[in-house]
Amino acid sequence: MSRSAYVVRQDTVMPYSPLNHADTVNRRLVGRENVGARNLEVVLGVVAKGGGALKHSHPGIEQACYVLAGRARVEVGGDYVDEVGPGDAVFFPAGVPHVFTTISDEPVKVLVIYAPPYAETGAIRH
């Protein structure tokens, strides 16, 4: 980790495919290993058409998603369903099952914030 890093350029971050997600590529923009963040994590996700998160939860970790491009269908807790697009934010409470699926022809580009950090590595893509 370079403690002097305050600016992270997305193309310098190693992409990975998160577990329990289909056709998704993530890049950890803010985390312990690149900027020394201890209490939050910011990930840029790109989710292809029809791809997304299978039903899962993050015990002890809150998650927020901010949609930059594309449209997605979200399910939270098994009883809330909605569609989101650019400029929309979604909150997934800690431990609550959720689903996120691309419904647009274009990929969804989404900023994902975890607190505390999730630090998942998934399968590294080279």
C-alpha positions in Angstrom: 0.0 0.0 0.0 1.2 3.5 -0.8 0.2 5.8 2.1 0.8 8.8 -0.2 -2.1 7.7 -2.5 -5.1 9.9 -2.2 -6.1 9.8 -5.9 -7.0 6.4 -7.4 -7.4 6.0 -11.1 -9.8 3.1 -12.0 -7.6 1.7 -14.8 -4.7 1.2 -12.3 -6.9 -1.1 -10.0 -7.0 -4.8 -10.5 -10.5 -6.0 -11.6 -12.2 -8.9 -9.9 -15.4 -10.8 -10.3 -17.3 -10.9 -7.0 -18.7 -14.1 -5.6 -22.5 -14.7 -6.0 -22.5 -12.3 -9.0 -22.9 -13.0 -12.7 -21.3 -11.0 -15.4 -19.9 -8.4 -13.0 -16.5 -6.8 -12.8 -15.5 -4.8 -9.8 -12.6 -2.4 -9.1 -11.9 -1.4 -5.4 -11.3 2.3 -5.7 -11.0 3.1 -2.0 -9.8 0.5 0.5 -7.2 -0.4 3.1 -4.7 -1.7 0.6 -4.6 1.3 -1.8 -5.4 4.4 0.4 -5.4 3.0 3.9 -9.2 3.4 4.5 -10.3 1.6 7.6 -14.0 2.3 8.0 -15.4 2.2 4.5 -14.8 0.8 1.0 -15.8 2.2 -2.4 -16.0 -0.2 -5.4 -16.8 0.6 -9.0 -18.9 -2.2 -10.5 -19.8 -2.8 -14.1 -22.7 -5.3 -14.5 -23.5 -6.7 -18.0 -27.0 -7.0 -19.4 -28.8 -9.8 -17.5 -26.0 -10.0 -14.9 -25.9 -9.0 -11.3 -26.0 -10.2 -7.7 -27.7 -13.4 -6.8 -29.7 -13.3 -3.5 -27.2 -12.8 -0.7 -26.5 -10.6 2.4 -23.5 -9.1 4.2 -23.8 -9.7 8.0 -22.5 -6.7 9.9 -21.9 -4.7 6.7 -24.1 -1.9 5.4 -24.1 -1.4 1.6 -25.1 1.6 -0.5 -25.1 1.7 -4.3 -25.2 4.8 -6.5 -26.1 4.1 -10.1 -24.0 6.0 -12.7 -25.3 4.4 -15.9 -27.8 1.8 -17.0 -30.9 0.4 -15.2 -31.3 -2.3 -12.6 -34.0 -4.1 -10.7 -33.4 -4.3 -6.9 -35.0 -6.5 -4.3 -34.5 -5.9 -0.6 -35.5 -8.3 2.1 -37.7 -10.4 -0.1 -40.6 -7.9 0.0 -39.4 -4.7 -1.7 -38.8 -4.5 -5.4 -38.0 -1.4 -7.5 -36.1 -0.2 -10.6 -33.2 2.2 -10.4 -31.3 4.3 -12.9 -28.6 7.0 -13.1 -28.7 9.3 -10.1 -30.6 6.8 -7.9 -29.1 5.4 -4.7 -30.0 2.1 -3.0 -29.4 1.1 0.6 -29.0 -2.5 1.7 -29.1 -2.9 5.5 -26.6 -5.2 7.2 -27.6 -8.9 7.1 -30.7 -8.3 4.9 -30.9 -10.5 1.7 -30.8 -8.5 -1.5 -30.7 -8.9 -5.3 -29.4 -6.5 -8.0 -29.9 -7.3 -11.7 -29.2 -5.3 -14.8 -32.4 -4.8 -16.9 -31.1 -2.3 -19.5 -29.4 -3.2 -22.8 -26.3 -1.2 -21.6 -24.3 -2.4 -18.6 -25.0 -0.9 -15.3 -22.1 1.2 -13.9 -22.5 1.5 -10.1 -20.5 2.9 -7.2 -20.8 0.5 -4.2 -20.0 1.7 -0.7 -19.5 -0.7 2.2 -19.2 0.2 5.9 -17.3 -1.4 7.4 -15.2 -2.6 4.5 -16.2 -5.9 2.9 -12.7 -6.5 1.4 -13.9 -9.3 -0.9 -11.4 -10.4 -3.6 -13.5 -12.8 -5.6 -11.9 -14.2 -8.7 -9.1 -11.9 -9.9 -9.3 -10.9 -13.6 -6.1 -10.2 -15.5 
